[in-house]
Amino acid sequence: MRVGFIGLGTMGSGISANMRKAGHEMVVHDARRQAAEKICAAGAEWADSPKAVAEATEVVFTSLPGPKEFEAVVRGDNGLIAGMSRGQPLFDLTTNSPTVIRNLEPLFAERGAVLLDSPVSGGPAGAHSGKMAIWVGGDEQQFNRHAGVLGAMGDQAAYIGPIGAGSIAKLVHNCTSAVLGVALAEVFTMGVKAGVDPVDLWEAVRQGATGRVRTFDRLGQRFLTGQHDPADFALRLLHKDVGLAVGLGREVGVPMRLANMAYEELTEAMNRGWGTRNSTVGQLLQVERAGIPPLAADPERIAAVLDADKQK
């Protein structure tokens, strides 16, 4: 197919490269022209505006930092809506606000175009390898019609429900990650301050009912070692995602006590100037409050525990 792609950053660069490798013709745009150099070298065409991308393609994908950037790309004389044609779909891969998506959907419908919210999960590694989940909300027929294109991006594309459903699923996923990170830091600092070696404690609880589903494995790489750089997923992005999630909770009247606490935690970490560090860096705040030394477990000890587990 002739595919338009807007947003060639950390995620978009890998996703668009996989689509090009699958044989799709590509027309691309980004706020930074240099971000398109690699994909254009692989045969993609550059377009000077979002509108031009829509006019030159059958289907469009956007991969942007958040709702503000998405609205800026969609609206205006040179925005996507101005170039969309009847029946043409836009799959938005952004971690977006369901409210923004639902408010913009009628504007697409007025032109006969179709907006689908289609956030992805898999991180930069998944974006490059194609091992990535895609959660789609909107017109199911459009989802089915473009299954081949979606399959070039990720190995787990799923239709979730009406418009906004994909974004809700992504916020539930990412907010769960944030809440679990805060909770695990809390209980582990308690155990460490009570006198248990952090790796020994981690190894022990992994064998409990919760540990056997690998809930605690995430602690090995970042929390126990105290290594929150470089970022796989930046704190500023998780702060944005949890803000969207708790905002959605207010909109629908659902109390989100721990999520709000997690958001406050992430905000405090942002105020430390840690926005570009890994999203786990807020765990350092709990380490400070617990009054224990910064954790710096030997990564080889972590690897040894994981390797031993594989051999069982």
N, C-alpha and C positions, 0 to 999 in steps of 0.2 A: 504494500500500500504506500501511498504518498503521505508521510507522517510529518506533522509539525511538532516541534519541541521547543519549549521556552523555559529557561532556567538551567544553566549548565554548571552548577556548583558541585559540591561534594557528592550529592546523590545523583543529580541530573546528568553529570558527565558519564558516570558508569552506566546508568540506565539507557541513555541515548546511544552509547557505544554498542550496547548489546542489540538494540533495535537495528542499528546500521549493519551489524554483523549478520543479522537474520535476513538481510536482503531488502529491507524497506528503504525507499527513497526518503531522505530527510531534508526538511527545511527548518533551520534553527534560528533562535534569537536569544540574546542575554543582555542584561544591562551593561556588561563588560564585553566588548568585542573580542578581547583576547581569550576569553573563556571558551570561545567557539573554535579556536585555531585547530585543536586536535581533531574534533569531529569533522570539521570542514576538510582537513587534510585526508580524512577517510572517505570523502566523497559527498558530504552533506553540503547543502546550499545555505548561504547566509541570507536572512531577511532583515530589513532595517527597522521593522516595527512588529508588534504583535498582530496588528491588523494584516500586514503583508504575509505573515505566517499562515493565518487563517485562510486568506484568499488563495494561497498557493497549494493547499493540502486538502486531504479527505478527512483526516482526524487530527486533533491537536491534543498534546499533553503539556501540562505545566508542572514544574517542580520548583517551588519558591519557598522562601523562609517562613512566611506566615500570612495571615489574613490581609494585613495592610498592603503587602507587596502583590498579593493576588488581585485585590481590588484595583490597584494601580495598573496592572497589566490588562485587566478586563475592560475597564471603563475608558472613556475619552474617545476623541476623534481617531486616534491611531491604536485604540484598544482592540482586544480580541472580538468583542461583541460586534464592533463595526465591520469586521471582515468575515463573520460567520455566515454560512449559507444554510438553507433549509435542509434539515436532516443531519447536519454535520455535528458530531459530538466533540465535546471537550472533556477529557479525563483529567481532573485536577489531582495530582499526586502529593500536593502540599498537605502537611498537618495543619488543618484549617479549622475555623470555627463553624460548627453546624448552622448557627444562626446566619452567618455571612453567606454560606452556601445557599441556604434556603431563601434568603432575601434576594440573591442574585439570579436564582434559577428562573423566575418569571421573565427577566429581561432577555434571557436566551430564548425562552419559549415564544416571546413576541416575534422573534426573527425566524422561528421554526427550528432553531438550533437546540442542542441537547447538552445540558451540564450534568456531569456525573462526578461526585466526590470519590476519589480513589487513592487514599493515602497508603503508603507503603511501610513495611517494617522489615528490617534486615541490616540496617546500617550501611556505611560505605562499602564494607566487604561484600554484603549481599547485593548491593547495587551493581558492583563490578562483576560478581560471579553469576548473578541471575538466581541465587538462592534467596528469594525474597517473597514475603507475603504482600498481596495487594487486596485491600478491602474496598469493595465498590458499592456505592449507594446511588440509586437513580433508576433509569430505564433498563429493565432486565434484558429486553431485546437488543439494546445497544451493547450491553455487556456480552451477550452471547455472540453477536455479530463480530465483535472485535476480540474474541478469545485468542485468536492467533497472535495478534499484536501484543496483547497482555502477556501471553505466554513467552514472548521474546524478552520480556522484562523480568519476570519472576516465575518461580515454579509453583507458587501457591496463590493464584488469583481466585477470589471468591466473591460472589454476589451476596451482599449482606441485607439489603432491603431498600426502602424508598430513599429519596434524596436526603442527605445528611447522615444516613446510617453508617456509611464508611468512616466519616469523620468521628462519629460517636465511638465506634469500635476502636479507632486509633487513640482517642483520648482516654478511653477506659484502659487500654493496654499501657500507654505511657504513664498515666497517672498511677496505675497499679505499681509500675516499676518505681516511681518516685516514693510512694507510700511505703513499699517494702524496704527500700533503701534506708529510709529514716528509722523504721521500726527495728531493722536488723542492727543498725549502728547502736541504737539505744540498749538492746538486750546484750549485745556483745561487750560494750564498754562496762556494763554492770558486772558481767562474768569475769572480765579481765581485772577490774578493780577489786573483785572478791578474791583474787589470787590465782586464777588459772591462766596458764600460758595461752596466748591467743590462738596459735596454730593447733595446740592440743585441744582446746575448747572447740574450735571449728571442726577438727577431725572427729571429735566425739559426737557432736550434735548432728553431723551428717548421717550418722547411722540410726537416728530416730525416725519416726514416721514421716515427719516433714522433710528431714534431710534426705530420705531415700528418693524423693522426687527431685532432688538436686536443687532445692531452694537455696541452699547455702553456698553452692559452688560459685556464685557470682561474687562472693566476698574475697575469693582467693586472689584475683588479679589486682584489685584496686584497694579495698579496705584494709586487708591484713598487711599488705606491703606498703601502704601509705603512698602509692604511686598513682597520681591523678593526672599525669601528663605523659605523652600528648593526648589530646582528646579524641575519643572515638565518636562521642556525641556530646557537644558542648553544653555546659551548664546553662548558658543563656537560652538555648533551644528548649531544654527541659523546663526551665522557669516559664517560658512562654506557653508550653503545652499544658502544664499544671494550672497556670492561670486561666487558660481556656476551659479546662475541665471544671474547676471550681466555679467559674462564671456560669457554665452550663448548669451546674447544680443549683445555683441561685435562681436561674431562670425557670427551672422546673420544680423548685421548691423541695429539693432533696438536701438534708443536712450532710455535710462532708467535713466532719470535725478533723479527722486525721489528715485528710487531703489539704485542708486549710492550714493545719499545722505544718505539713510538709512544704506548702507554698511559702509560709513565713520563713521556714528554714532555708529554702532556696533563695528567697529574697535577701536574707542576711548574708548568705554566701556571695550573692551578686554584689552586695554593698562592700564586701571585702575586696572587690576587684577581680573576682575569679571567673567572670563570665565566659572566658575563652578556654578555661580548663575543663577537664572531663566532668560530666554531669554528676559523678559520684563525689566530687570534691566537698560538697556540703557535709559529708560525714565527718570531716575534720572538726566541725563545730561541736559535735557531740563528744568527740575525743577530748577536746578542750574542756568542755563542761564537766566531763567525768573526772578531770584532774589526773589523767594518766599520760605517760610519755607518748609521743607520736609513734604509731605502729610502723614497724619496718621489718616485717617478717621476711625471711630468706625465700625468694621465689622458687629456689630448688626444692625447698621443703614442701611448698605447695604442689609443685609438679610431681614430687615423689608420692604424695598422697593420692593424686589423681591417677597416676600411672598404676599404682598398686590396685586401685579400684577397678581399672580396666582388666587387670589380669585375673580377677576373681571369677 
